[in-house]
């Protein structure tokens, strides 16, 4: 069995703003990294079910709320790169 991974990358240096926006959008458990080179990575539990509609909605909401680019990556069974979404 391969890896099943969904993560989001937000063009921001404000951990506080990204965390607060995510908290307003989901009740799921999430990990939000500190900023590195102008990007913050996050892993949201519900997105790990690989529900593509939810992934797109969350990326769009984060992008709109934070007024910045958000990229979502979905890796299915280690060998398929399925989606990349950049929204402004």
TIFI-618388 format. One record per residue (C-alpha): chain; x, z, y. Coordinates in steps of 0.5 Angstrom, whole numbers, plus 500, padded with zeros to 3 digits. Layout:
BEGIN
[node A; [X; Z; Y]]
...
# end
This chain:
BEGIN
[node A; [500; 500; 500]]
[node A; [503; 498; 507]]
[node A; [502; 501; 514]]
[node A; [496; 501; 518]]
[node A; [497; 502; 525]]
[node A; [494; 502; 532]]
[node A; [497; 504; 538]]
[node A; [496; 502; 545]]
[node A; [501; 502; 551]]
[node A; [499; 503; 558]]
[node A; [503; 501; 564]]
[node A; [504; 507; 568]]
[node A; [509; 513; 569]]
[node A; [503; 518; 570]]
[node A; [502; 522; 563]]
[node A; [497; 526; 567]]
[node A; [493; 520; 569]]
[node A; [493; 517; 562]]
[node A; [491; 523; 558]]
[node A; [485; 525; 563]]
[node A; [482; 518; 563]]
[node A; [483; 518; 555]]
[node A; [480; 525; 555]]
[node A; [474; 522; 559]]
[node A; [473; 516; 554]]
[node A; [474; 519; 547]]
[node A; [473; 526; 543]]
[node A; [478; 524; 538]]
[node A; [484; 527; 537]]
[node A; [490; 523; 540]]
[node A; [497; 523; 542]]
[node A; [500; 521; 549]]
[node A; [507; 520; 550]]
[node A; [511; 521; 556]]
[node A; [513; 515; 560]]
[node A; [519; 511; 558]]
[node A; [521; 505; 562]]
[node A; [514; 505; 566]]
[node A; [510; 505; 559]]
[node A; [506; 510; 556]]
[node A; [504; 510; 549]]
[node A; [498; 513; 545]]
[node A; [495; 513; 539]]
[node A; [488; 515; 538]]
[node A; [485; 517; 532]]
[node A; [478; 513; 531]]
[node A; [482; 507; 533]]
[node A; [486; 508; 526]]
[node A; [480; 506; 523]]
[node A; [482; 499; 525]]
[node A; [475; 498; 529]]
[node A; [477; 492; 533]]
[node A; [471; 492; 537]]
[node A; [472; 500; 539]]
[node A; [480; 498; 540]]
[node A; [478; 492; 545]]
[node A; [473; 497; 549]]
[node A; [478; 503; 549]]
[node A; [483; 498; 552]]
[node A; [479; 495; 557]]
[node A; [476; 502; 559]]
[node A; [483; 505; 560]]
[node A; [485; 498; 564]]
[node A; [479; 499; 568]]
[node A; [480; 506; 570]]
[node A; [487; 506; 571]]
[node A; [488; 499; 574]]
[node A; [493; 497; 570]]
[node A; [495; 493; 564]]
[node A; [494; 496; 557]]
[node A; [496; 493; 551]]
[node A; [493; 494; 544]]
[node A; [497; 493; 537]]
[node A; [493; 493; 531]]
[node A; [498; 492; 524]]
[node A; [494; 491; 518]]
[node A; [498; 493; 511]]
[node A; [505; 492; 514]]
[node A; [505; 485; 514]]
[node A; [499; 482; 519]]
[node A; [500; 483; 526]]
[node A; [492; 482; 528]]
[node A; [491; 483; 536]]
[node A; [494; 484; 542]]
[node A; [490; 485; 548]]
[node A; [492; 485; 555]]
[node A; [487; 487; 560]]
[node A; [488; 487; 568]]
# end
